[in-house]
């Protein structure tokens, strides 16, 4: 797949950098970003926006066919993208994901930990294997990916790590003990790694979406959806693009002095 980078031209004093089309440079040009769970929903919106803003994007997903399809769409639109099949619950897959990224582009500047699963059920009915499966992907998968890229970013003395948490990780949610616990733990992990690697020029933040209109919320009944909307001051579900905008900001050089933070994207449901 071909690499596309916009040509840069200097503007006058105070004008900043602009590309040939007159658009302001986003700070993502020439950066290499890995997005896990990047072939659908929030992950795809993130991968697309990062690519639109000039980053070379690795669309990583368990579904390789879908990842290839979405990466190909980005390339056909003049963006830089490759697809890599990876299950973040597998240490070997994560190592392969990072190794492929390095062999293709030689660096890793941005990691977006988006891959996640649900195995819902009331606590007393929750099977231990459902608890373990959610923890393995949602928490240990984040740990694996961060651990794989940290040495690279530390050597570069720069890097942006953004992990997707959830409103369930700060408020809890009935029937989601495993999911809520995993997403709360991602916040703790984010703050700890941010403290450990701030001196190496690495920022580590989390984005906690509220209820977003994706395949995960599609099965909600009309009654449940209406009840949710009453709890959201903006009276609407979020879009994947709402989350992607927050991630793109945290991944840019505009957020260089922000680390260890949780950005809440929920229409005011949690304040």
C-alpha angles and dihedrals in degrees: 000000000000127000117236123193124167118240113249128222129187118242126207125280110309092006097104124208121318133181125235090275092056095251119141115254110253100208091247097091111124093008122130116222132189115203116188117207084020102149100079146017118354093356093055092048089052094047091048095049094046089050092047088054093054107270123134103237133208107206102206122185142148087241102069095183092056092044091052091049094052094043089051090053090054092050092048087055091055097263129128113247144141131186124231123182111223139155107209088207086070118075090202092052091052092050089050092049093055093041091053091049091051094046091051102041106007098231146048117221103161133033120188112190101203105137111114144148139200130219100176128195142122112282097249090052096041114116117226091234089058090052091049094046093054093046092048093055105028099041112012090041089058090048091050094049095046092048090050096053101035095082090051094048092044090054090049088045088224138078146133123223119186121178125192111233123166144234084249088066092061102031103027122228128227112249093021106083092138095044094044092048092049093049093047089051090052088060092052091047090049094054093046096049089045090058094045097051107029090103090059094059094256120134120201121192141156134222117210111199122200120212106330125190099247139121088279092062096034094091092059112117120242089250093053092044092052091049090052093051090056088060094051115079091208088053096223140088115252124251127232087247091060088061094041091056091057092047093048090052093050090047093053130084088250086077097049093122095047118090138145092025135132116220110205115211105180112116090255097304089128119035 
